Amino acid sequence: QVQLVESGGGLVQAGGSLRLSCAASGIIFRLNAMAWYRQGPGKQRELVAAITRGGNTNYADSAKGRFTISRDNAKNTVYLQMNSLKPEDTAVYSCNAEVGIKVYWGQGTQVTVSS
């Protein structure tokens, strides 16, 4: 089994920054792509950013220029640095990870951006 635990969420004012972390633990043979998703109030879950094991990244248009995804393969951890936060970034942010042919999800961390 693989567990993903997110941290770093919280309440921040518009224009502020937060750094989310997601650590994978358990039986991990090979941690492949990792990604951050979010689900805002009354909205569908959407991809925010993804990163391959080799470091190639992909961002949602809403995240480009403001968010940066990175990972530490030695620590099995993925990060999301979020700058210039906006109220519309308010959501539950969840990470997911591909381990072999399986995909695992974390429980999510709340990010609230006040105007």
PyMOL CGO cylinders between C-alpha atoms (Angstrom):
from pymol import cmd
from pymol.cgo import CYLINDER

trace = [
    CYLINDER, 0.00, 0.00, 0.00, 1.02, 3.57, -0.65, 0.3, 1, 1, 1, 1, 1, 1,
    CYLINDER, 1.02, 3.57, -0.65, -0.07, 6.53, 1.44, 0.3, 1, 1, 1, 1, 1, 1,
    CYLINDER, -0.07, 6.53, 1.44, 0.03, 10.15, 0.33, 0.3, 1, 1, 1, 1, 1, 1,
    CYLINDER, 0.03, 10.15, 0.33, -0.11, 12.86, 2.95, 0.3, 1, 1, 1, 1, 1, 1,
    CYLINDER, -0.11, 12.86, 2.95, -0.50, 16.50, 2.00, 0.3, 1, 1, 1, 1, 1, 1,
    CYLINDER, -0.50, 16.50, 2.00, 0.44, 19.45, 4.17, 0.3, 1, 1, 1, 1, 1, 1,
    CYLINDER, 0.44, 19.45, 4.17, 0.90, 23.18, 3.90, 0.3, 1, 1, 1, 1, 1, 1,
    CYLINDER, 0.90, 23.18, 3.90, -2.64, 24.36, 3.28, 0.3, 1, 1, 1, 1, 1, 1,
    CYLINDER, -2.64, 24.36, 3.28, -4.24, 27.19, 5.19, 0.3, 1, 1, 1, 1, 1, 1,
    CYLINDER, -4.24, 27.19, 5.19, -5.75, 30.63, 5.06, 0.3, 1, 1, 1, 1, 1, 1,
    CYLINDER, -5.75, 30.63, 5.06, -3.91, 33.35, 3.19, 0.3, 1, 1, 1, 1, 1, 1,
    CYLINDER, -3.91, 33.35, 3.19, -4.77, 36.79, 1.88, 0.3, 1, 1, 1, 1, 1, 1,
    CYLINDER, -4.77, 36.79, 1.88, -4.98, 37.48, -1.82, 0.3, 1, 1, 1, 1, 1, 1,
    CYLINDER, -4.98, 37.48, -1.82, -1.52, 38.06, -3.22, 0.3, 1, 1, 1, 1, 1, 1,
    CYLINDER, -1.52, 38.06, -3.22, 0.07, 35.79, -0.67, 0.3, 1, 1, 1, 1, 1, 1,
    CYLINDER, 0.07, 35.79, -0.67, 1.91, 32.51, -1.06, 0.3, 1, 1, 1, 1, 1, 1,
    CYLINDER, 1.91, 32.51, -1.06, 1.68, 28.96, 0.18, 0.3, 1, 1, 1, 1, 1, 1,
    CYLINDER, 1.68, 28.96, 0.18, 3.81, 25.89, -0.33, 0.3, 1, 1, 1, 1, 1, 1,
    CYLINDER, 3.81, 25.89, -0.33, 2.08, 22.53, -0.38, 0.3, 1, 1, 1, 1, 1, 1,
    CYLINDER, 2.08, 22.53, -0.38, 3.88, 19.26, 0.19, 0.3, 1, 1, 1, 1, 1, 1,
    CYLINDER, 3.88, 19.26, 0.19, 2.81, 15.70, -0.50, 0.3, 1, 1, 1, 1, 1, 1,
    CYLINDER, 2.81, 15.70, -0.50, 4.85, 12.85, 0.88, 0.3, 1, 1, 1, 1, 1, 1,
    CYLINDER, 4.85, 12.85, 0.88, 4.43, 9.29, -0.31, 0.3, 1, 1, 1, 1, 1, 1,
    CYLINDER, 4.43, 9.29, -0.31, 5.14, 6.39, 2.01, 0.3, 1, 1, 1, 1, 1, 1,
    CYLINDER, 5.14, 6.39, 2.01, 4.64, 2.65, 2.06, 0.3, 1, 1, 1, 1, 1, 1,
    CYLINDER, 4.64, 2.65, 2.06, 5.74, 0.06, -0.42, 0.3, 1, 1, 1, 1, 1, 1,
    CYLINDER, 5.74, 0.06, -0.42, 7.05, 2.16, -3.28, 0.3, 1, 1, 1, 1, 1, 1,
    CYLINDER, 7.05, 2.16, -3.28, 8.86, 0.33, -6.01, 0.3, 1, 1, 1, 1, 1, 1,
    CYLINDER, 8.86, 0.33, -6.01, 8.86, 3.17, -8.50, 0.3, 1, 1, 1, 1, 1, 1,
    CYLINDER, 8.86, 3.17, -8.50, 7.13, 6.51, -8.10, 0.3, 1, 1, 1, 1, 1, 1,
    CYLINDER, 7.13, 6.51, -8.10, 6.32, 7.83, -11.54, 0.3, 1, 1, 1, 1, 1, 1,
    CYLINDER, 6.32, 7.83, -11.54, 4.30, 10.93, -12.38, 0.3, 1, 1, 1, 1, 1, 1,
    CYLINDER, 4.30, 10.93, -12.38, 2.92, 13.02, -9.55, 0.3, 1, 1, 1, 1, 1, 1,
    CYLINDER, 2.92, 13.02, -9.55, 0.35, 15.74, -9.76, 0.3, 1, 1, 1, 1, 1, 1,
    CYLINDER, 0.35, 15.74, -9.76, -1.71, 18.27, -7.86, 0.3, 1, 1, 1, 1, 1, 1,
    CYLINDER, -1.71, 18.27, -7.86, -5.45, 18.59, -8.39, 0.3, 1, 1, 1, 1, 1, 1,
    CYLINDER, -5.45, 18.59, -8.39, -7.95, 20.90, -6.78, 0.3, 1, 1, 1, 1, 1, 1,
    CYLINDER, -7.95, 20.90, -6.78, -11.67, 21.06, -6.26, 0.3, 1, 1, 1, 1, 1, 1,
    CYLINDER, -11.67, 21.06, -6.26, -13.25, 24.39, -5.45, 0.3, 1, 1, 1, 1, 1, 1,
    CYLINDER, -13.25, 24.39, -5.45, -16.69, 24.92, -3.94, 0.3, 1, 1, 1, 1, 1, 1,
    CYLINDER, -16.69, 24.92, -3.94, -19.32, 23.75, -6.40, 0.3, 1, 1, 1, 1, 1, 1,
    CYLINDER, -19.32, 23.75, -6.40, -16.71, 22.92, -9.01, 0.3, 1, 1, 1, 1, 1, 1,
    CYLINDER, -16.71, 22.92, -9.01, -15.34, 19.77, -10.56, 0.3, 1, 1, 1, 1, 1, 1,
    CYLINDER, -15.34, 19.77, -10.56, -11.88, 18.57, -9.70, 0.3, 1, 1, 1, 1, 1, 1,
    CYLINDER, -11.88, 18.57, -9.70, -9.26, 19.92, -12.04, 0.3, 1, 1, 1, 1, 1, 1,
    CYLINDER, -9.26, 19.92, -12.04, -5.60, 19.33, -12.72, 0.3, 1, 1, 1, 1, 1, 1,
    CYLINDER, -5.60, 19.33, -12.72, -3.37, 22.10, -11.43, 0.3, 1, 1, 1, 1, 1, 1,
    CYLINDER, -3.37, 22.10, -11.43, 0.09, 20.80, -12.29, 0.3, 1, 1, 1, 1, 1, 1,
    CYLINDER, 0.09, 20.80, -12.29, 1.89, 17.55, -12.97, 0.3, 1, 1, 1, 1, 1, 1,
    CYLINDER, 1.89, 17.55, -12.97, 5.49, 16.43, -13.01, 0.3, 1, 1, 1, 1, 1, 1,
    CYLINDER, 5.49, 16.43, -13.01, 7.15, 13.32, -14.38, 0.3, 1, 1, 1, 1, 1, 1,
    CYLINDER, 7.15, 13.32, -14.38, 9.85, 11.40, -12.59, 0.3, 1, 1, 1, 1, 1, 1,
    CYLINDER, 9.85, 11.40, -12.59, 12.37, 13.10, -14.84, 0.3, 1, 1, 1, 1, 1, 1,
    CYLINDER, 12.37, 13.10, -14.84, 11.09, 16.57, -14.01, 0.3, 1, 1, 1, 1, 1, 1,
    CYLINDER, 11.09, 16.57, -14.01, 8.98, 17.46, -17.03, 0.3, 1, 1, 1, 1, 1, 1,
    CYLINDER, 8.98, 17.46, -17.03, 6.10, 19.66, -15.94, 0.3, 1, 1, 1, 1, 1, 1,
    CYLINDER, 6.10, 19.66, -15.94, 2.64, 20.55, -17.14, 0.3, 1, 1, 1, 1, 1, 1,
    CYLINDER, 2.64, 20.55, -17.14, 0.39, 23.32, -15.79, 0.3, 1, 1, 1, 1, 1, 1,
    CYLINDER, 0.39, 23.32, -15.79, -3.20, 24.37, -16.06, 0.3, 1, 1, 1, 1, 1, 1,
    CYLINDER, -3.20, 24.37, -16.06, -3.55, 27.77, -17.70, 0.3, 1, 1, 1, 1, 1, 1,
    CYLINDER, -3.55, 27.77, -17.70, -4.77, 29.18, -14.40, 0.3, 1, 1, 1, 1, 1, 1,
    CYLINDER, -4.77, 29.18, -14.40, -1.53, 28.10, -12.70, 0.3, 1, 1, 1, 1, 1, 1,
    CYLINDER, -1.53, 28.10, -12.70, 1.00, 29.17, -15.30, 0.3, 1, 1, 1, 1, 1, 1,
    CYLINDER, 1.00, 29.17, -15.30, 3.30, 31.91, -14.10, 0.3, 1, 1, 1, 1, 1, 1,
    CYLINDER, 3.30, 31.91, -14.10, 2.09, 31.69, -10.50, 0.3, 1, 1, 1, 1, 1, 1,
    CYLINDER, 2.09, 31.69, -10.50, 2.53, 28.08, -9.38, 0.3, 1, 1, 1, 1, 1, 1,
    CYLINDER, 2.53, 28.08, -9.38, 5.58, 25.86, -9.54, 0.3, 1, 1, 1, 1, 1, 1,
    CYLINDER, 5.58, 25.86, -9.54, 5.55, 22.09, -9.11, 0.3, 1, 1, 1, 1, 1, 1,
    CYLINDER, 5.55, 22.09, -9.11, 8.70, 20.28, -8.08, 0.3, 1, 1, 1, 1, 1, 1,
    CYLINDER, 8.70, 20.28, -8.08, 9.69, 16.96, -6.57, 0.3, 1, 1, 1, 1, 1, 1,
    CYLINDER, 9.69, 16.96, -6.57, 12.36, 15.31, -4.51, 0.3, 1, 1, 1, 1, 1, 1,
    CYLINDER, 12.36, 15.31, -4.51, 12.66, 11.71, -5.68, 0.3, 1, 1, 1, 1, 1, 1,
    CYLINDER, 12.66, 11.71, -5.68, 14.88, 10.78, -2.75, 0.3, 1, 1, 1, 1, 1, 1,
    CYLINDER, 14.88, 10.78, -2.75, 12.12, 11.85, -0.36, 0.3, 1, 1, 1, 1, 1, 1,
    CYLINDER, 12.12, 11.85, -0.36, 9.20, 10.65, -2.53, 0.3, 1, 1, 1, 1, 1, 1,
    CYLINDER, 9.20, 10.65, -2.53, 7.73, 14.12, -2.13, 0.3, 1, 1, 1, 1, 1, 1,
    CYLINDER, 7.73, 14.12, -2.13, 6.11, 16.55, -4.52, 0.3, 1, 1, 1, 1, 1, 1,
    CYLINDER, 6.11, 16.55, -4.52, 5.70, 20.25, -3.82, 0.3, 1, 1, 1, 1, 1, 1,
    CYLINDER, 5.70, 20.25, -3.82, 3.50, 23.02, -5.14, 0.3, 1, 1, 1, 1, 1, 1,
    CYLINDER, 3.50, 23.02, -5.14, 4.71, 26.56, -4.62, 0.3, 1, 1, 1, 1, 1, 1,
    CYLINDER, 4.71, 26.56, -4.62, 1.77, 28.91, -5.07, 0.3, 1, 1, 1, 1, 1, 1,
    CYLINDER, 1.77, 28.91, -5.07, 2.39, 32.64, -5.42, 0.3, 1, 1, 1, 1, 1, 1,
    CYLINDER, 2.39, 32.64, -5.42, 0.11, 35.58, -6.16, 0.3, 1, 1, 1, 1, 1, 1,
    CYLINDER, 0.11, 35.58, -6.16, -2.83, 33.63, -4.82, 0.3, 1, 1, 1, 1, 1, 1,
    CYLINDER, -2.83, 33.63, -4.82, -6.34, 34.73, -5.77, 0.3, 1, 1, 1, 1, 1, 1,
    CYLINDER, -6.34, 34.73, -5.77, -9.70, 34.06, -4.09, 0.3, 1, 1, 1, 1, 1, 1,
    CYLINDER, -9.70, 34.06, -4.09, -10.58, 31.78, -6.99, 0.3, 1, 1, 1, 1, 1, 1,
    CYLINDER, -10.58, 31.78, -6.99, -7.69, 29.52, -5.98, 0.3, 1, 1, 1, 1, 1, 1,
    CYLINDER, -7.69, 29.52, -5.98, -9.70, 28.54, -2.90, 0.3, 1, 1, 1, 1, 1, 1,
    CYLINDER, -9.70, 28.54, -2.90, -10.12, 24.77, -3.04, 0.3, 1, 1, 1, 1, 1, 1,
    CYLINDER, -10.12, 24.77, -3.04, -9.16, 21.44, -1.56, 0.3, 1, 1, 1, 1, 1, 1,
    CYLINDER, -9.16, 21.44, -1.56, -5.82, 20.52, -3.09, 0.3, 1, 1, 1, 1, 1, 1,
    CYLINDER, -5.82, 20.52, -3.09, -5.03, 16.85, -3.48, 0.3, 1, 1, 1, 1, 1, 1,
    CYLINDER, -5.03, 16.85, -3.48, -1.99, 15.10, -4.79, 0.3, 1, 1, 1, 1, 1, 1,
    CYLINDER, -1.99, 15.10, -4.79, -1.87, 11.92, -6.75, 0.3, 1, 1, 1, 1, 1, 1,
    CYLINDER, -1.87, 11.92, -6.75, 0.92, 9.61, -7.69, 0.3, 1, 1, 1, 1, 1, 1,
    CYLINDER, 0.92, 9.61, -7.69, 1.45, 6.83, -10.16, 0.3, 1, 1, 1, 1, 1, 1,
    CYLINDER, 1.45, 6.83, -10.16, 3.20, 3.85, -8.61, 0.3, 1, 1, 1, 1, 1, 1,
    CYLINDER, 3.20, 3.85, -8.61, 3.69, 1.16, -11.17, 0.3, 1, 1, 1, 1, 1, 1,
    CYLINDER, 3.69, 1.16, -11.17, 0.32, 0.80, -12.87, 0.3, 1, 1, 1, 1, 1, 1,
    CYLINDER, 0.32, 0.80, -12.87, -1.68, 2.09, -9.92, 0.3, 1, 1, 1, 1, 1, 1,
    CYLINDER, -1.68, 2.09, -9.92, -2.72, 5.63, -9.03, 0.3, 1, 1, 1, 1, 1, 1,
    CYLINDER, -2.72, 5.63, -9.03, -3.00, 6.78, -5.43, 0.3, 1, 1, 1, 1, 1, 1,
    CYLINDER, -3.00, 6.78, -5.43, -4.62, 9.86, -3.94, 0.3, 1, 1, 1, 1, 1, 1,
    CYLINDER, -4.62, 9.86, -3.94, -4.07, 11.84, -0.80, 0.3, 1, 1, 1, 1, 1, 1,
    CYLINDER, -4.07, 11.84, -0.80, -6.86, 13.13, 1.43, 0.3, 1, 1, 1, 1, 1, 1,
    CYLINDER, -6.86, 13.13, 1.43, -6.37, 16.73, 0.43, 0.3, 1, 1, 1, 1, 1, 1,
    CYLINDER, -6.37, 16.73, 0.43, -5.51, 19.98, 2.15, 0.3, 1, 1, 1, 1, 1, 1,
    CYLINDER, -5.51, 19.98, 2.15, -7.70, 23.07, 2.26, 0.3, 1, 1, 1, 1, 1, 1,
    CYLINDER, -7.70, 23.07, 2.26, -6.43, 26.29, 0.76, 0.3, 1, 1, 1, 1, 1, 1,
    CYLINDER, -6.43, 26.29, 0.76, -8.52, 29.38, 1.41, 0.3, 1, 1, 1, 1, 1, 1,
    CYLINDER, -8.52, 29.38, 1.41, -7.63, 32.73, -0.13, 0.3, 1, 1, 1, 1, 1, 1,
    CYLINDER, -7.63, 32.73, -0.13, -9.38, 35.76, 1.31, 0.3, 1, 1, 1, 1, 1, 1,
    CYLINDER, -9.38, 35.76, 1.31, -9.95, 38.95, -0.66, 0.3, 1, 1, 1, 1, 1, 1,
]
cmd.load_cgo(trace, "trace")
